[in-house]
Amino acid sequence: MPPRGDGRVSLLTLSSLYPNPRQPNHGVFVENRLRHLVAGGEVRSTVIAPVPWFPGRSGPAAPGDVPAVEERHGLVVHHPRFLAVPGLGMATNPFAYERAVARVVRRLVAAGQRFDLIDAHYLFPDGVAAVRLGRRFGLPVVLTARGSDTSLFPRYWLPGLLIRRALAAADGLIAVSAALKEGLVALGVPPERVVVLRNGVDLALFRPPENRDLLRERLGLTGPTLLSVGLLIPRKRHDLTIGAVAELPGVRLLIAGEGPERAALEALARRLGVADRVRFLGAVPHGELPALYGAADVMVLASEREGWANVLLEAMACGTPVVATPAWGSREAVGSEGAGIVVEEASAQAIAAAVRRLLAAPPSRAAVRAYAERFGWDEVSAGQLALFRDILGRRRAAASAQEREAWARA
């Protein structure tokens, strides 16, 4: 498939975690990285973000809930369905995903669209399918590992086998933290094959509020306030943060997120006697998060696994210090005690102790913001572009060498 002639790199971006009208915050960090890359003017991208579906089941891929095609921030996004069979997804999802994407790609190519490279996010099922699609359409493939795809899925025999094969076959590998790179190396990838490109933060959107006192008044906040942002699922360990609140008299907690653990977490708050100090906000649109970050005194992230947690950068960019458990990229994101604390152990007691320290001697919010300013997107976008151009350059050089050999044999 020949490249476009305008000098820009034309990407086919694949990710099953990508925002859609039903799930506007779903994989928003994938969209944000791509948006900033494309904004530089040297890359264009068409996004295919498949959604899992099984007949008769409700959920994010229920008929009519997610459009087949939409435009977001100037990017065309296709949402084909792929059959996700309950109980068999680990075995079948990569191949169903591949078939769904291939149908869209064939249609786009028939309409005259051309791609230079496949840019795939997450190793499973996306990365496994991407490598197979690369072979099918003659395109190089770059895979970005983001966290649980490196630590969770490889524990299972078949996904682990497929992931290792995909890692070996990919033309380029990106890890969003140095710790995650170590996870890829543990899966057998030579370290020199992995490029570390951490996530960035939108410093224009996430910034300290102009009038924090007025903002807190509008939100009805009095006294020390913690904020936790993330899906209400076991991996996010909101229960530890609620447990910490039980040890912090007078401290309130806002939880922004929705998920299957909500009822259990509400019950926990009642059982610990802090239900009146824990407010469940439900899912909060991405654009409304800066107000919450800016109003909070401390942002707490108690996750078990995070390749690189964007919420840490977002909070710090709003001037709010953070407390985080030691989950892979957390120590890289919070590299200064002037911006927050990464606790040594994941416990309610450790989180409570760290919160006490920050509330007793809060860092300057201007200093926290200044720390976050080193994490803009420009460096990340430049790193991606350099990797893509290097892969395409090597591919062209290899093709030229093969052509010269063919002429010599003739």
DAQUIGI-V953515 format. One record per pair of residues at least 12 apart in sequence whose C-alpha atoms are under 10 Angstrom apart, sorted by the first residue. I is the first residue (numbers start at 0). J is the second residue. D is the distance in whole Angstrom. If there is no record, write none. Layout:
<<I/J/D> <I/J/D>>
This chain:
<<0/108/9> <0/112/10> <0/113/7> <0/114/7> <0/115/8> <0/116/10> <0/136/7> <0/137/6> <0/138/7> <1/113/7> <1/114/7> <1/115/7> <1/137/9> <1/138/9> <2/112/10> <2/113/6> <2/114/6> <2/115/5> <2/116/9> <2/138/10> <2/391/10> <3/112/9> <3/113/6> <3/114/7> <3/115/7> <4/113/10> <5/41/9> <6/41/8> <6/42/9> <7/37/10> <7/40/8> <7/41/5> <7/42/5> <7/43/7> <7/44/10> <7/115/9> <7/388/10> <8/37/10> <8/40/10> <8/41/6> <8/42/5> <8/43/6> <8/44/8> <8/114/8> <8/115/6> <8/116/8> <8/384/8> <8/387/8> <8/388/8> <8/391/9> <9/37/10> <9/41/9> <9/42/6> <9/43/5> <9/44/6> <9/45/8> <9/112/10> <9/113/7> <9/114/5> <9/115/5> <9/116/7> <9/117/9> <9/118/10> <9/387/10> <10/37/10> <10/42/7> <10/43/6> <10/44/4> <10/45/6> <10/46/8> <10/113/9> <10/114/6> <10/115/6> <10/116/5> <10/117/6> <10/118/6> <10/119/10> <10/140/10> <10/387/9> <11/43/9> <11/44/6> <11/45/5> <11/46/6> <11/47/7> <11/104/9> <11/113/9> <11/114/6> <11/115/8> <11/116/6> <11/117/5> <11/118/6> <11/119/8> <11/129/10> <11/138/10> <11/140/10> <12/29/10> <12/30/10> <12/33/9> <12/43/10> <12/44/6> <12/45/6> <12/46/5> <12/47/6> <12/48/8> <12/76/9> <12/116/9> <12/117/6> <12/118/5> <12/119/6> <12/120/8> <12/129/10> <12/141/10> <13/29/10> <13/45/9> <13/46/6> <13/47/5> <13/48/6> <13/49/8> <13/76/10> <13/77/10> <13/100/9> <13/117/7> <13/118/6> <13/119/5> <13/120/6> <13/121/9> <13/125/7> <13/126/9> <13/128/9> <13/129/7> <13/142/10> <14/26/9> <14/29/8> <14/30/9> <14/46/8> <14/47/7> <14/48/5> <14/49/7> <14/50/9> <14/118/9> <14/119/6> <14/120/5> <14/121/7> <14/122/10> <14/123/10> <14/124/9> <14/125/6> <14/126/9> <14/129/10> <15/47/8> <15/48/5> <15/49/5> <15/50/6> <15/51/8> <15/78/9> <15/96/9> <15/119/9> <15/120/8> <15/121/8> <15/123/9> <15/124/8> <15/125/7> <16/28/9> <16/29/8> <16/30/9> <16/48/7> <16/49/8> <16/50/8> <16/120/8> <16/121/8> <16/125/9> <17/29/7> <17/30/6> <17/31/10> <17/46/9> <17/47/9> <17/48/6> <17/49/9> <17/50/9> <17/76/9> <17/78/10> <17/120/10> <18/30/7> <18/48/9> <18/71/9> <18/76/10> <19/48/9> <19/50/10> <19/59/9> <19/64/9> <19/65/7> <19/66/8> <19/68/10> <19/69/8> <19/70/10> <19/71/9> <19/76/9> <19/78/9> <20/59/10> <20/64/8> <20/65/6> <20/66/8> <20/69/9> <21/58/9> <21/59/6> <21/60/9> <21/61/10> <21/63/10> <21/64/6> <21/65/6> <21/66/9> <22/59/7> <22/64/10> <22/65/9> <22/282/9> <22/284/10> <23/282/9> <23/283/9> <23/284/7> <23/285/8> <24/256/10> <24/282/8> <24/283/8> <24/284/7> <24/285/6> <24/286/10> <25/230/10> <26/120/10> <27/285/8> <27/309/10> <28/198/8> <28/199/9> <28/200/9> <28/308/9> <28/309/7> <28/310/10> <29/119/10> <29/120/7> <29/121/10> <29/143/10> <29/145/10> <29/198/9> <30/46/9> <30/71/9> <30/72/9> <30/74/9> <31/72/10> <31/198/9> <31/199/9> <31/200/8> <31/201/8> <31/376/9> <32/198/7> <32/199/7> <32/200/9> <32/201/10> <32/376/7> <32/379/8> <32/380/8> <32/383/10> <33/46/10> <33/74/9> <33/118/10> <33/380/8> <33/383/10> <34/71/10> <34/72/7> <34/73/9> <34/74/8> <34/376/10> <34/380/10> <35/199/9> <35/201/9> <35/375/10> <35/376/7> <35/377/8> <35/379/9> <35/380/7> <36/376/8> <36/377/8> <36/379/8> <36/380/5> <36/381/8> <36/382/10> <36/383/8> <36/384/8> <37/73/10> <37/74/9> <37/380/9> <37/384/10> <38/73/10> <38/380/9> <39/377/9> <39/380/8> <39/381/9> <39/384/10> <41/384/8> <42/380/10> <42/384/8> <42/387/10> <43/74/9> <43/114/9> <44/73/10> <44/74/7> <44/75/8> <44/76/9> <44/114/9> <44/115/10> <44/116/10> <44/117/10> <44/118/9> <45/74/7> <45/75/6> <45/76/6> <45/77/8> <45/107/10> <45/112/10> <45/114/9> <45/117/10> <46/68/10> <46/69/10> <46/70/10> <46/71/10> <46/74/7> <46/75/6> <46/76/5> <46/77/6> <46/78/9> <46/118/9> <46/119/10> <47/67/10> <47/68/9> <47/75/9> <47/76/6> <47/77/5> <47/78/6> <47/79/8> <47/99/10> <47/100/7> <47/103/8> <47/104/9> <47/119/10> <48/67/10> <48/68/10> <48/76/7> <48/77/6> <48/78/5> <48/79/7> <48/80/9> <48/96/10> <48/100/9> <48/125/10> <49/67/9> <49/76/10> <49/77/7> <49/78/5> <49/79/5> <49/80/6> <49/81/7> <49/96/7> <49/97/10> <49/99/7> <49/100/7> <49/125/9> <50/65/8> <50/67/10> <50/77/10> <50/78/6> <50/79/6> <50/80/5> <50/81/6> <50/82/9> <50/83/9> <50/96/9> <50/99/10> <51/78/10> <51/79/9> <51/80/6> <51/81/5> <51/82/6> <51/83/5> <51/84/9> <51/88/10> <51/92/8> <51/95/9> <51/96/8> <52/79/10> <52/80/6> <52/81/6> <52/82/5> <52/83/5> <52/84/8> <52/85/10> <53/80/9> <53/81/8> <53/82/6> <53/83/6> <53/84/6> <53/85/8> <54/82/8> <54/83/9> <54/84/9> <56/85/10> <60/78/9> <60/79/10> <60/80/7> <60/81/9> <61/80/10> <62/80/10> <65/77/10> <65/78/7> <65/79/9> <65/80/10> <66/78/7> <66/79/9> <67/79/6> <67/80/8> <77/100/9> <77/103/8> <78/99/9> <78/100/9> <78/103/9> <79/96/9> <79/98/10> <79/99/6> <79/100/7> <79/101/10> <79/102/9> <79/103/8> <80/95/9> <80/96/8> <80/98/10> <80/99/7> <80/100/9> <81/93/9> <81/94/9> <81/95/5> <81/96/5> <81/97/8> <81/98/8> <81/99/6> <81/100/9> <82/94/9> <82/95/6> <82/96/8> <82/98/10> <82/99/9> <83/95/8> <83/96/9> <88/124/9> <88/158/10> <89/123/9> <89/124/8> <89/152/9> <89/155/9> <89/156/10> <89/157/7> <89/158/6> <89/159/10> <90/124/10> <90/156/10> <90/157/7> <90/158/7> <90/161/10> <91/124/9> <91/158/10> <92/123/9> <92/124/6> <92/125/9> <92/127/10> <92/128/9> <93/122/10> <93/123/7> <93/124/5> <93/125/7> <93/126/8> <93/127/6> <93/128/5> <93/129/9> <93/131/9> <93/158/9> <93/161/9> <94/124/8> <94/125/10> <94/127/8> <94/128/6> <94/131/9> <95/124/9> <95/128/9> <96/124/7> <96/125/7> <96/127/9> <96/128/6> <96/129/9> <97/124/9> <97/125/8> <97/126/10> <97/127/9> <97/128/5> <97/129/7> <97/130/9> <97/131/7> <97/132/7> <98/128/9> <98/132/9> <100/128/9> <100/129/9> <100/132/8> <101/128/10> <101/129/10> <101/131/10> <101/132/7> <101/135/9> <101/136/9> <104/132/9> <104/136/9> <105/136/9> <114/136/9> <114/137/10> <114/138/8> <114/139/10> <115/137/9> <115/138/6> <115/139/8> <115/140/9> <115/387/9> <115/388/10> <115/391/8> <116/133/8> <116/136/10> <116/137/9> <116/138/5> <116/139/5> <116/140/6> <116/141/8> <116/170/10> <116/387/8> <116/388/10> <116/390/9> <116/391/8> <117/129/7> <117/130/9> <117/132/9> <117/133/7> <117/136/10> <117/138/7> <117/139/6> <117/140/5> <117/141/6> <117/142/8> <117/169/10> <117/170/10> <117/387/10> <118/139/9> <118/140/6> <118/141/5> <118/142/6> <118/143/8> <118/171/9> <118/383/10> <118/387/9> <119/140/7> <119/141/6> <119/142/5> <119/143/6> <119/144/9> <119/172/10> <119/173/10> <120/141/9> <120/142/6> <120/143/5> <120/144/7> <120/145/8> <120/148/10> <120/173/9> <121/142/7> <121/143/6> <121/144/5> <121/145/6> <121/146/8> <121/147/9> <121/148/6> <121/149/9> <121/174/10> <122/142/7> <122/143/7> <122/144/6> <122/145/8> <122/146/9> <122/147/9> <122/148/6> <122/149/7> <122/152/9> <122/153/10> <122/158/10> <122/161/9> <122/162/6> <122/163/9> <122/165/8> <122/166/8> <123/144/9> <123/147/9> <123/148/6> <123/149/9> <123/152/7> <123/153/9> <123/158/7> <123/159/9> <123/161/8> <123/162/7> <123/165/9> <124/148/9> <124/152/10> <124/158/8> <124/161/9> <124/162/9> <125/142/9> <125/143/10> <125/148/10> <125/162/10> <125/165/10> <126/140/9> <126/141/9> <126/142/6> <126/143/8> <126/144/9> <126/148/10> <126/161/9> <126/162/7> <126/164/10> <126/165/7> <126/166/8> <126/169/9> <127/142/9> <127/158/9> <127/160/10> <127/161/6> <127/162/6> <127/163/9> <127/164/8> <127/165/5> <127/166/8> <127/168/10> <127/169/9> <128/161/9> <128/162/10> <128/165/8> <129/141/9> <129/142/8> <129/165/8> <129/169/9> <130/142/9> <130/164/9> <130/165/6> <130/166/9> <130/167/10> <130/168/7> <130/169/6> <130/170/9> <131/165/8> <131/168/9> <131/169/10> <133/168/10> <133/169/9> <133/170/10> <134/168/10> <138/170/10> <138/391/10> <138/394/10> <139/168/10> <139/169/7> <139/170/6> <139/171/8> <139/387/9> <139/390/8> <139/391/8> <139/394/8> <140/165/10> <140/168/9> <140/169/5> <140/170/5> <140/171/7> <140/172/9> <140/387/9> <140/390/9> <141/166/10> <141/168/10> <141/169/6> <141/170/6> <141/171/4> <141/172/6> <141/173/7> <141/383/10> <141/386/9> <141/387/8> <141/390/9> <142/165/9> <142/166/8> <142/169/7> <142/170/8> <142/171/6> <142/172/5> <142/173/6> <142/174/9> <142/193/10> <143/171/9> <143/172/6> <143/173/5> <143/174/6> <143/175/8> <143/193/10> <143/194/9> <143/195/10> <143/196/9> <144/166/10> <144/172/8> <144/173/6> <144/174/5> <144/175/7> <144/176/9> <144/179/8> <144/180/8> <144/182/10> <144/183/8> <144/193/10> <144/195/10> <144/306/8> <145/173/9> <145/174/6> <145/175/6> <145/176/8> <145/179/8> <145/180/10> <145/197/10> <145/198/10> <145/305/8> <145/306/5> <145/307/7> <145/308/10> <145/328/10> <146/174/9> <146/175/8> <146/176/9> <146/178/10> <146/179/7> <146/180/10> <146/182/9> <146/304/7> <146/305/6> <146/306/4> <146/307/8> <146/308/10> <146/326/10> <146/327/8> <146/328/9> <147/179/10> <147/234/10> <147/303/10> <147/304/7> <147/305/7> <147/306/8> <148/162/9> <148/306/9> <149/162/9> <149/174/10> <149/179/8> <149/180/9> <149/181/10> <149/182/6> <149/183/7> <149/185/9> <149/186/8> <149/306/9> <150/179/9> <150/182/7> <150/183/9> <150/185/10> <150/186/10> <150/304/8> <150/305/10> <150/306/10> <151/304/9> <153/186/8> <159/186/9> <160/186/10> <162/186/9> <163/183/9> <163/186/7> <163/187/7> <163/188/8> <166/183/8> <166/186/9> <166/187/9> <166/188/7> <166/192/10> <167/186/10> <167/187/8> <167/188/7> <167/189/9> <167/192/10> <169/192/10> <170/192/9> <170/386/10> <170/387/10> <170/390/7> <170/391/10> <170/394/10> <171/192/7> <171/193/7> <171/194/8> <171/386/8> <171/387/8> <171/389/10> <171/390/7> <172/188/9> <172/191/10> <172/192/6> <172/193/5> <172/194/6> <172/195/9> <172/386/9> <173/192/9> <173/193/6> <173/194/5> <173/195/6> <173/196/6> <173/197/9> <173/382/10> <173/383/9> <173/386/9> <174/193/7> <174/194/6> <174/195/5> <174/196/6> <174/197/7> <174/198/10> <174/306/8> <174/307/9> <175/194/9> <175/195/6> <175/196/5> <175/197/4> <175/198/6> <175/199/10> <175/305/10> <175/306/6> <175/307/6> <175/308/10> <175/328/8> <175/379/10> <176/194/9> <176/195/6> <176/196/7> <176/197/5> <176/198/8> <176/305/10> <176/306/6> <176/307/6> <176/308/10> <176/327/8> <176/328/5> <176/329/9> <176/330/10> <176/331/7> <176/332/9> <177/193/9> <177/194/9> <177/195/6> <177/196/9> <177/197/8> <177/306/9> <177/307/10> <177/327/8> <177/328/7> <177/331/8> <178/195/9> <178/306/8> <178/307/9> <178/326/9> <178/327/5> <178/328/6> <178/329/9> <178/330/9> <178/331/8> <179/193/10> <179/195/9> <179/305/9> <179/306/6> <179/307/9> <179/327/7> <179/328/7> <180/192/10> <180/193/7> <180/194/8> <180/195/7> <180/306/9> <180/327/10> <181/193/9> <181/327/10> <182/306/10> <182/327/9> <194/382/9> <194/383/9> <194/386/8> <195/379/9> <195/382/9> <195/383/10> <196/378/8> <196/379/6> <196/380/9> <196/381/10> <196/382/7> <196/383/8> <197/306/9> <197/307/7> <197/308/10> <197/309/10> <197/328/9> <197/331/9> <197/332/9> <197/374/9> <197/376/9> <197/378/9> <197/379/7> <197/382/10> <198/306/9> <198/307/7> <198/308/8> <198/309/7> <198/312/9> <198/332/9> <198/374/8> <198/375/9> <198/376/7> <198/378/10> <198/379/7> <198/380/10> <199/307/10> <199/308/10> <199/309/7> <199/312/7> <199/313/9> <199/332/10> <199/371/9> <199/372/10> <199/373/9> <199/374/5> <199/375/5> <199/376/5> <199/377/8> <199/378/9> <199/379/7> <199/380/9> <200/309/7> <200/310/9> <200/311/9> <200/312/6> <200/313/6> <200/314/10> <200/315/10> <200/316/8> <200/371/8> <200/372/8> <200/373/9> <200/374/6> <200/375/5> <200/376/6> <201/312/9> <201/313/8> <201/316/8> <201/372/9> <201/374/9> <201/375/7> <201/376/7> <202/312/9> <202/313/8> <202/316/6> <202/317/9> <202/368/9> <202/371/8> <202/372/7> <202/373/10> <202/374/9> <202/375/7> <202/376/9> <203/316/9> <203/375/10> <204/285/10> <204/286/8> <204/287/10> <204/288/9> <204/289/7> <204/313/9> <204/316/9> <204/317/9> <205/286/9> <205/287/10> <205/288/8> <205/289/5> <205/290/9> <205/292/8> <205/293/9> <205/312/9> <205/313/6> <205/314/8> <205/315/9> <205/316/6> <205/317/5> <205/318/9> <205/368/10> <205/371/10> <206/289/7> <206/290/9> <206/292/9> <206/293/8> <206/313/8> <206/314/9> <206/315/9> <206/316/5> <206/317/4> <206/318/7> <206/319/10> <206/368/7> <206/371/10> <206/372/10> <207/289/8> <207/290/8> <207/292/8> <207/293/6> <207/294/9> <207/314/9> <207/315/9> <207/316/7> <207/317/4> <207/318/5> <207/319/8> <207/364/8> <207/365/8> <207/367/10> <207/368/8> <208/289/8> <208/290/7> <208/291/10> <208/292/9> <208/293/6> <208/294/8> <208/317/7> <208/318/9> <209/293/9> <210/293/10> <210/294/10> <211/290/9> <211/293/7> <211/294/6> <211/295/9> <212/294/8> <213/294/9> <214/290/7> <214/291/9> <214/293/8> <214/294/6> <215/290/9> <215/291/9> <215/293/9> <215/294/5> <215/295/8> <216/294/9> <217/294/10> <218/290/9> <218/291/9> <218/294/8> <220/251/9> <220/253/10> <220/294/8> <220/295/9> <221/249/10> <221/250/9> <221/251/9> <222/249/7> <222/250/7> <222/251/7> <222/295/10> <222/296/9> <223/247/10> <223/248/10> <223/249/7> <223/250/5> <223/251/6> <223/252/9> <223/295/8> <223/296/6> <223/297/8> <223/358/8> <224/244/10> <224/249/9> <224/250/6> <224/251/5> <224/252/6> <224/253/7> <224/276/9> <224/277/10> <224/294/8> <224/295/5> <224/296/5> <224/297/7> <224/298/9> <224/358/10> <225/240/9> <225/244/9> <225/250/7> <225/251/6> <225/252/5> <225/253/6> <225/254/9> <225/277/9> <225/291/10> <225/292/9> <225/294/9> <225/295/6> <225/296/6> <225/297/5> <225/298/6> <225/299/7> <225/319/10> <225/321/9> <225/322/10> <225/354/9> <226/240/9> <226/251/9> <226/252/6> <226/253/5> <226/254/6> <226/255/8> <226/277/10> <226/278/10> <226/291/7> <226/292/7> <226/293/10> <226/294/9> <226/295/6> <226/296/8> <226/297/6> <226/298/5> <226/299/6> <226/300/9> <226/314/9> <226/319/10> <226/321/9> <227/240/8> <227/241/10> <227/252/7> <227/253/6> <227/254/5> <227/255/6> <227/256/8> <227/279/10> <227/291/10> <227/292/9> <227/295/10> <227/297/9> <227/298/6> <227/299/5> <227/300/6> <227/301/8> <227/310/9> <227/321/10> <227/322/10> <228/253/8> <228/254/6> <228/255/5> <228/256/6> <228/257/10> <228/280/10> <228/281/10> <228/282/9> <228/283/9> <228/288/9> <228/291/10> <228/292/9> <228/298/8> <228/299/8> <228/300/7> <228/301/10> <228/310/7> <228/311/9> <228/314/10> <229/254/8> <229/255/6> <229/256/5> <229/257/8> <229/258/9> <229/281/10> <229/282/9> <229/283/10> <229/300/8> <229/301/10> <229/302/9> <229/310/8> <230/254/9> <230/255/8> <230/256/5> <230/257/5> <230/258/6> <230/259/9> <230/260/9> <230/261/9> <230/281/9> <230/282/8> <231/254/9> <231/255/9> <231/256/6> <231/257/5> <231/258/4> <231/259/6> <231/260/5> <231/261/6> <231/262/10> <231/263/10> <231/264/8> <231/281/9> <231/282/10> <232/256/10> <232/257/8> <232/258/6> <232/259/6> <232/260/5> <232/261/8> <232/264/10> <232/302/10> <233/258/10> <233/259/9> <233/260/7> <233/302/9> <233/303/9> <234/301/9> <234/302/6> <234/303/5> <234/304/7> <234/305/9> <235/300/8> <235/301/6> <235/302/4> <235/303/6> <235/304/8> <235/305/9> <236/260/10> <236/264/10> <236/300/8> <236/301/6> <236/302/6> <236/303/7> <236/304/10> <236/324/10> <236/345/9> <236/346/10> <237/254/8> <237/260/9> <237/261/10> <237/264/8> <237/299/9> <237/300/8> <237/301/7> <237/302/8> <237/347/10> <238/260/10> <238/263/9> <238/264/6> <238/265/10> <238/267/7> <238/268/9> <238/301/9> <238/346/10> <238/347/8> <239/299/10> <239/300/10> <239/301/7> <239/302/9> <239/345/8> <239/346/6> <239/347/5> <239/348/9> <239/349/9> <239/350/8> <239/351/9> <240/252/8> <240/254/10> <240/299/7> <240/300/8> <240/301/7> <240/302/10> <240/345/10> <240/346/9> <240/347/6> <240/348/9> <240/350/7> <240/351/8> <241/253/10> <241/254/9> <241/264/8> <241/265/9> <241/267/8> <241/268/6> <241/271/8> <241/273/8> <241/274/9> <241/276/9> <241/277/8> <241/347/8> <241/351/10> <242/267/8> <242/268/8> <242/271/7> <242/273/9> <242/346/8> <242/347/5> <242/348/8> <242/350/9> <242/351/8> <243/346/8> <243/347/4> <243/348/6> <243/349/8> <243/350/6> <243/351/5> <243/352/8> <243/353/10> <243/354/9> <244/268/9> <244/271/9> <244/272/10> <244/273/7> <244/276/8> <244/277/8> <244/347/8> <244/348/10> <244/350/9> <244/351/7> <244/354/10> <245/268/8> <245/271/6> <245/272/7> <245/273/6> <245/274/10> <245/276/9> <245/277/10> <245/347/9> <245/348/10> <245/351/9> <246/271/10> <246/273/10> <246/347/8> <246/348/8> <246/350/10> <246/351/6> <246/352/9> <246/355/10> <247/273/10> <247/348/10> <247/351/7> <247/352/9> <247/354/9> <247/355/8> <248/273/9> <248/276/9> <249/273/10> <249/276/8> <250/273/10> <250/276/7> <250/277/9> <250/296/10> <250/354/10> <251/273/9> <251/274/10> <251/275/8> <251/276/5> <251/277/6> <251/278/8> <251/295/10> <251/296/10> <252/273/9> <252/274/10> <252/275/10> <252/276/6> <252/277/5> <252/278/6> <252/279/9> <252/295/9> <252/297/10> <252/298/9> <252/299/9> <253/276/8> <253/277/6> <253/278/5> <253/279/6> <253/280/7> <253/281/10> <253/291/9> <253/295/9> <253/298/9> <254/277/8> <254/278/6> <254/279/5> <254/280/6> <254/281/8> <254/282/9> <254/283/10> <254/291/10> <254/299/10> <255/278/9> <255/279/7> <255/280/5> <255/281/6> <255/282/6> <255/283/6> <255/284/10> <255/288/9> <255/291/9> <256/279/8> <256/280/7> <256/281/5> <256/282/4> <256/283/7> <256/284/10> <257/279/9> <257/280/8> <257/281/5> <257/282/5> <257/283/9> <258/281/8> <258/282/9> <261/279/8> <261/281/9> <264/277/10> <264/279/9> <265/277/8> <265/278/9> <265/279/8> <288/310/9> <288/313/9> <288/314/9> <288/317/10> <289/313/8> <289/314/8> <289/316/9> <289/317/7> <290/314/10> <290/317/8> <291/314/9> <291/317/9> <291/319/10> <292/310/9> <292/311/10> <292/313/8> <292/314/5> <292/315/8> <292/316/9> <292/317/6> <292/318/8> <292/319/6> <292/320/9> <293/313/10> <293/314/7> <293/315/9> <293/316/9> <293/317/5> <293/318/7> <293/319/6> <293/364/9> <294/317/9> <294/318/10> <294/319/8> <295/314/9> <295/317/10> <295/318/10> <295/319/7> <295/320/9> <296/318/9> <296/319/6> <296/320/7> <296/321/9> <296/354/9> <296/357/9> <296/358/8> <296/361/8> <296/364/10> <297/314/9> <297/315/10> <297/318/10> <297/319/6> <297/320/5> <297/321/5> <297/322/7> <297/339/9> <297/353/10> <297/354/7> <297/357/8> <297/358/8> <297/361/9> <298/310/9> <298/311/8> <298/313/10> <298/314/7> <298/315/9> <298/319/7> <298/320/6> <298/321/5> <298/322/6> <298/323/8> <298/339/9> <298/354/9> <299/311/8> <299/314/10> <299/320/9> <299/321/6> <299/322/5> <299/323/6> <299/324/9> <299/339/10> <299/340/10> <299/341/10> <299/350/8> <299/351/10> <299/353/10> <299/354/9> <300/321/8> <300/322/6> <300/323/5> <300/324/7> <300/325/10> <300/326/9> <300/329/9> <300/341/9> <300/350/9> <301/322/8> <301/323/6> <301/324/5> <301/325/8> <301/326/8> <301/341/10> <301/342/10> <301/345/7> <301/346/9> <301/347/9> <301/350/8> <302/323/8> <302/324/7> <302/325/8> <302/326/7> <302/327/10> <302/329/10> <302/345/9> <303/324/7> <303/325/8> <303/326/6> <303/327/9> <303/345/8> <304/324/9> <304/325/9> <304/326/5> <304/327/7> <304/328/9> <304/329/9> <305/324/10> <305/325/9> <305/326/6> <305/327/6> <305/328/6> <305/329/7> <306/326/8> <306/327/6> <306/328/5> <306/329/8> <307/326/9> <307/327/7> <307/328/5> <307/329/7> <307/330/9> <307/331/8> <307/332/7> <308/323/10> <308/326/9> <308/327/9> <308/328/7> <308/329/7> <308/332/8> <309/329/10> <309/332/9> <311/323/8> <311/329/8> <311/332/7> <311/333/8> <311/338/10> <311/339/9> <311/371/9> <312/332/7> <312/333/8> <312/338/10> <312/367/10> <312/368/9> <312/370/9> <312/371/6> <312/372/9> <312/374/8> <312/375/10> <313/368/10> <313/371/8> <313/374/10> <314/338/10> <314/367/9> <314/368/9> <314/371/9> <315/332/10> <315/333/9> <315/338/7> <315/339/8> <315/364/8> <315/365/10> <315/366/9> <315/367/6> <315/368/6> <315/369/9> <315/370/8> <315/371/6> <315/372/9> <316/338/10> <316/364/9> <316/365/9> <316/366/10> <316/367/7> <316/368/5> <316/369/8> <316/370/8> <316/371/5> <316/372/7> <316/373/10> <316/374/9> <316/375/10> <317/364/8> <317/365/9> <317/367/8> <317/368/6> <317/369/10> <317/371/9> <318/338/9> <318/362/9> <318/363/8> <318/364/4> <318/365/6> <318/366/7> <318/367/5> <318/368/5> <318/369/8> <318/370/9> <318/371/8> <319/338/8> <319/339/9> <319/361/9> <319/362/9> <319/363/9> <319/364/6> <319/365/9> <319/366/10> <319/367/7> <319/368/8> <320/333/9> <320/336/9> <320/337/8> <320/338/5> <320/339/5> <320/340/8> <320/354/10> <320/357/8> <320/358/10> <320/361/8> <320/362/7> <320/363/9> <320/364/8> <320/366/10> <320/367/6> <320/368/9> <321/333/8> <321/336/9> <321/337/10> <321/338/7> <321/339/4> <321/340/6> <321/341/8> <321/353/9> <321/354/9> <321/357/9> <321/367/9> <322/336/10> <322/338/9> <322/339/6> <322/340/5> <322/341/6> <322/342/7> <322/349/10> <322/350/7> <322/351/9> <322/352/10> <322/353/7> <322/354/7> <322/357/9> <323/339/8> <323/340/6> <323/341/5> <323/342/6> <323/343/9> <323/344/10> <323/345/9> <323/350/8> <323/353/9> <324/340/9> <324/341/6> <324/342/5> <324/343/7> <324/344/7> <324/345/5> <324/346/8> <324/349/9> <324/350/8> <325/340/10> <325/341/6> <325/342/6> <325/343/7> <325/344/7> <325/345/7> <326/341/9> <326/342/10> <326/345/9> <329/341/7> <329/342/10> <330/342/9> <332/371/9> <332/374/9> <333/370/9> <333/371/9> <334/370/9> <335/367/9> <335/370/8> <336/357/10> <336/362/9> <336/367/10> <337/357/10> <337/361/9> <337/362/6> <337/363/8> <337/364/9> <337/366/7> <337/367/7> <337/370/8> <338/357/10> <338/361/10> <338/362/7> <338/363/9> <338/364/9> <338/366/8> <338/367/5> <338/368/8> <338/369/9> <338/370/7> <338/371/8> <339/353/9> <339/354/9> <339/356/10> <339/357/8> <339/361/9> <339/362/8> <339/367/8> <340/353/7> <340/354/9> <340/356/9> <340/357/8> <341/353/8>>
